[in-house]
């Protein structure tokens, strides 16, 4: 049973029944946000039912989602039907070095395509199956495309991908190997977004692009549910869900932070958590459009060519920027900028001190945490979750820049000299 009432425009506030809109607001083109009947959900749903369900996929939260996979697909254990419930673990060495009470890492590099974007693609695919479409297209800097290609593989759906020039080879490999049709756009990510939208209109494809399809946010919010449920497993007080004090999130288009915020808003509206966490968004210093809007107190964005190495958060203009700003402002958080050099250092730190190999965009979360601690935006006694979004294998070239270089030896004496 779906509790979805419809969709609300983020700008004009107009509301629409679920089947009356597909992508953005027909009045002003702004992003849409799913609206649920929380009062009925409170009456009819018991969080214990979810907590006792041992099928730990994102579909574990089907009553809180706008759509779900067909029953026949759910019965088959595939990457699409089983993804989710990624590890949430402590980082004791980082806690000690940073002087923190509790630091958790939510490791979505463990998803099928090694990226957080699988969550969004799965829910979009479920909606596509419901609609009876056969082709899904997406514009992406790599991770969303790889997620769509991976999860469409083995289904009757065809993935069509538009990526900008300069997309890392490892990400391209992960897209191509799964049978997607790939187009490299001569231009930026935002140029790819525009071409994907035009192609979907012309050829009748379903558009999965971030900040355009409202179901992407609904998929990404499942990470918030998992964080709250997993934290509850580590509390001495019996509970079903528990929110941390702070969540630190890498931000490009803004859809991940808006999705996490939406998930915690759902839980708070249902009374399943007792407070909203504070959100810290971390952008690349060389992709400054969203950060500048936040500093200026605005909800409109300049188009500024991105020059960052962090492909996962490399955007000229954020496609879900308004909802990202609200996630931070409404929770009393801040945005932090991360330099390329700081992200490279953070890749090494997370690998050496926490055993997690991440790409530059993901490492931005640690940069934001360290800066927030220095500035007093996060207190050492607060419980903090870093949302990890993409594997280091997505961008091996950057990882090699961050790593210590190997020593070439011919004899054991060479090894001994190198150890001095």
C-alpha angles and dihedrals in degrees: 000000000000121000093191111130097181141273133303126207112242091217112033097023094230114154129215135189114255095258096042096076135036108183126351136003110293090214102054108358094246126144120277127226123207115245122208136195096247094172092059091042090055090052097045107031128072117195088215089069090060095042091052094049107104095195095099101194127114086263085068081085096048094132089060095048131084094229141004140200120280112267092246091057092045091056092062117076100229133142088263096053099039106039119123141052092095117183122281109195142161126255103211097175091051090046090054095046093046094041093238130153098214130005120174128188118211100204111205091161082090094069118109096270092033092249141097088237091081088079093061095042092052094055092043089051090050090053091046090054090050090051093048096236121152105201130049122190131193140181111219147157086228115284099071089045093051090047093052093045093048096049096042090054110104093020130092090254124104118215118214115193133200114190130171124243112275096039106155114263093234091058092047090051091053090052099044097044092061094059101257121151105242131200120186108210118216097233143034133321090266089054088054090050091054093048093048090052092049092048092051091052093047099042101031096244124153112250117224096175117144116259090015104066109057092208091070091070090048091056094047093051089070088079088064091053091051093048092051094045094045093048089052089060088062100051128097090218114079109248140140100219132016131184124218122229096246138015120198115204134181109236132204113137089006098237097116095053092042089050094050089047090051091052094053090044088056092051092046093048089052092049092241093125126036100220143016116249120237114251125223113191119200120202131181113262088223091055098052105158098103095039092052092051090052093049090049093049091239138130098210124085140218119225104239120172109247118230101175125126088221098096093181092065098028106124132145091207125006115247094203097030099129094058091043091055091050092050089059099037097045092052097044094251134136141225120241129194122226122203120221090245092053091050091052090051090048091053089060093043095052091047096046099039104030105023094239123128111207140168122248095264090054093046088059087080091066091047089054092048094052093047092047091052091050092051096043094245087124121038120219092238094055123104109241133189122201111206107219111202114176140024123248088235086073090072111022093165091064091044091056089052089053097045130084109256120246121252117240113223138174102186140023088254088063088055091050092050091049091054093058 
